[in-house]
Amino acid sequence: MKKLTAVHQMAIWLEAEIGQFIPTEKTEYIRLIIGNAKALEKEQIEQAFKIGQLNFKNAFTNGKFYKNENEYYNETFGG
């Protein structure tokens, strides 16, 4: 079974609410926001993977790498 990202889980929760609590005229807009969030998250995951690969290679060539995931997050997203 595939894992769900936080954005995908949020999308499931929002989709469940669309017919009940979100007005019909807003549903396409909400779905557009969900699609944009999924696309952005996909880009970020792919970039993090590439950075991880590069970081691993750099650790052996010049010793430059992040100490842990918190350091990466803080430097990348501003903590």
Backbone bond lengths (Angstrom), bond angles and torsions (degrees), N, CA, C in turn:
res aa  C-N    CA-C-N  psi(-1)  N-CA   C-N-CA  omega(-1)  CA-C   N-CA-C  phi
1 M - - - 1.450 - - 1.531 109.33 -
2 K 1.306 115.71 135.87 1.456 120.24 179.99 1.524 110.53 -74.24
3 K 1.326 114.80 149.75 1.459 120.53 176.56 1.522 109.52 -79.89
4 L 1.321 116.01 152.32 1.458 121.99 174.77 1.521 109.33 -101.84
5 T 1.315 115.92 135.12 1.460 119.42 173.03 1.525 107.72 -79.87
6 A 1.309 115.92 169.50 1.471 120.43 178.61 1.527 111.15 -61.03
7 V 1.334 116.85 -40.43 1.462 120.25 -179.52 1.531 110.59 -67.64
8 H 1.313 117.11 -40.75 1.465 119.00 177.77 1.528 111.37 -63.98
9 Q 1.325 117.11 -39.71 1.463 119.51 177.54 1.529 110.26 -65.38
10 M 1.326 117.21 -41.79 1.464 120.79 176.77 1.528 110.35 -59.64
11 A 1.323 116.72 -41.22 1.466 121.00 179.25 1.527 111.02 -61.36
12 I 1.304 117.36 -40.39 1.472 121.03 177.76 1.523 109.97 -61.66
13 W 1.321 116.35 -45.57 1.465 120.00 179.44 1.527 111.46 -63.39
14 L 1.332 116.73 -43.38 1.467 119.98 179.51 1.526 111.84 -65.79
15 E 1.323 117.30 -42.33 1.463 120.59 179.15 1.530 110.74 -59.63
16 A 1.319 116.10 -35.84 1.474 119.90 178.96 1.530 111.78 -66.75
17 E 1.338 115.81 -27.67 1.464 120.52 -178.05 1.526 113.42 -91.19
18 I 1.325 117.46 -17.25 1.465 120.53 -172.84 1.520 112.31 -55.53
19 G 1.287 118.27 -47.18 1.459 119.89 -177.60 1.513 114.30 -74.30
20 Q 1.317 117.86 -19.51 1.457 120.95 -173.71 1.528 113.86 -99.74
21 F 1.319 116.98 -46.36 1.457 119.60 -170.18 1.527 114.67 -118.79
22 I 1.325 117.07 -15.26 1.458 120.13 -178.54 1.526 108.01 -101.35
23 P 1.329 117.81 126.74 1.466 120.43 -178.33 1.540 111.69 -58.50
24 T 1.309 115.62 145.72 1.465 122.20 -177.49 1.525 112.34 -53.57
25 E 1.321 117.05 -39.76 1.472 119.45 -177.62 1.530 112.35 -67.64
26 K 1.307 118.15 -13.96 1.473 121.53 -179.89 1.531 112.67 -98.93
27 T 1.330 118.55 -10.23 1.469 120.13 -171.71 1.525 113.21 -63.20
28 E 1.328 118.36 -43.12 1.464 119.42 -179.86 1.523 110.90 -66.09
29 Y 1.318 116.94 -36.86 1.460 121.01 177.41 1.526 110.15 -64.38
30 I 1.323 117.17 -43.73 1.474 121.47 178.24 1.529 109.70 -62.45
31 R 1.322 117.24 -43.17 1.469 120.30 178.92 1.534 111.34 -64.13
32 L 1.311 117.79 -35.76 1.461 121.62 176.45 1.531 110.22 -64.36
33 I 1.323 116.49 -43.64 1.469 121.05 177.67 1.524 110.14 -61.58
34 I 1.326 116.99 -43.32 1.471 121.36 178.84 1.525 109.88 -60.84
35 G 1.325 117.23 -45.99 1.467 121.07 179.38 1.514 112.06 -61.24
36 N 1.330 116.58 -42.61 1.469 120.44 177.86 1.513 111.66 -64.20
37 A 1.331 117.46 -40.65 1.463 121.42 179.21 1.529 110.58 -65.11
38 K 1.330 117.48 -41.18 1.470 120.86 178.09 1.527 110.63 -63.26
39 A 1.334 117.17 -42.55 1.460 120.71 -179.97 1.527 111.12 -64.20
40 L 1.320 117.13 -43.47 1.461 121.39 179.03 1.518 110.83 -63.78
41 E 1.328 116.56 -43.86 1.457 119.87 179.60 1.526 110.90 -62.90
42 K 1.328 117.14 -40.68 1.465 121.13 178.13 1.531 110.10 -59.34
43 E 1.323 116.81 -45.74 1.463 120.65 177.80 1.525 111.12 -58.90
44 Q 1.332 116.32 -43.66 1.467 120.28 -178.35 1.527 111.42 -65.77
45 I 1.314 117.63 -39.73 1.460 120.81 179.00 1.520 110.02 -65.87
46 E 1.336 116.47 -43.78 1.461 119.74 178.65 1.526 111.02 -62.84
47 Q 1.329 116.69 -42.41 1.473 120.23 178.33 1.526 110.78 -63.60
48 A 1.317 117.04 -42.10 1.470 120.28 179.59 1.523 110.51 -62.40
49 F 1.315 116.55 -38.79 1.462 120.36 177.89 1.527 110.31 -63.10
50 K 1.341 116.11 -46.97 1.465 120.14 179.74 1.527 111.06 -62.31
51 I 1.329 116.50 -42.06 1.462 120.54 178.38 1.527 109.89 -63.15
52 G 1.331 116.37 -39.57 1.463 120.33 177.96 1.512 111.82 -61.15
53 Q 1.332 116.36 -42.92 1.459 119.68 178.00 1.528 111.05 -64.32
54 L 1.319 116.11 -45.68 1.461 120.89 179.36 1.524 110.78 -63.43
55 N 1.323 115.96 -42.51 1.460 121.16 179.79 1.523 110.68 -61.27
56 F 1.322 116.85 -40.28 1.455 121.34 178.58 1.529 110.35 -63.36
57 K 1.338 115.86 -44.12 1.472 119.92 178.55 1.526 110.61 -65.21
58 N 1.343 116.89 -42.31 1.462 120.94 -179.31 1.518 112.22 -63.29
59 A 1.313 116.71 -32.41 1.462 120.15 -179.67 1.526 110.54 -60.41
60 F 1.323 116.16 -31.15 1.464 119.39 -178.99 1.523 113.09 -91.51
61 T 1.335 117.18 -22.50 1.471 118.43 -177.12 1.518 112.60 -94.88
62 N 1.341 117.78 -41.10 1.472 117.65 -177.00 1.527 113.69 -137.19
63 G 1.307 117.60 8.16 1.459 121.07 175.81 1.518 115.56 74.55
64 K 1.350 118.81 4.40 1.472 121.45 -179.65 1.526 109.50 -90.30
65 F 1.332 116.93 115.98 1.453 120.83 174.22 1.518 109.89 -161.57
66 Y 1.333 116.28 161.14 1.468 121.07 178.32 1.517 109.55 -72.32
67 K 1.324 115.50 141.20 1.464 120.28 -179.95 1.520 111.86 -68.69
68 N 1.349 115.34 -37.96 1.469 119.41 -178.82 1.524 109.16 -161.36
69 E 1.312 115.70 178.76 1.461 120.75 -177.44 1.525 112.87 -64.73
70 N 1.333 117.51 -30.37 1.464 120.42 178.60 1.525 111.32 -67.00
71 E 1.309 116.62 -41.73 1.459 120.03 177.91 1.526 110.09 -62.88
72 Y 1.336 116.85 -44.05 1.463 120.14 177.31 1.527 110.88 -60.01
73 Y 1.323 116.56 -47.47 1.473 120.54 -178.78 1.527 110.82 -61.34
74 N 1.311 116.70 -48.10 1.471 120.67 -177.78 1.520 111.99 -62.85
75 E 1.337 117.64 -41.77 1.461 119.91 179.10 1.528 112.18 -71.76
76 T 1.327 116.96 -32.68 1.461 121.21 -176.03 1.527 112.03 -84.61
77 F 1.325 116.93 -43.63 1.470 121.52 -173.34 1.519 113.59 -113.96
78 G 1.309 118.16 1.26 1.449 121.30 174.99 1.509 115.13 82.58
79 G 1.321 117.79 14.87 1.465 122.84 175.06 1.453 112.74 52.22
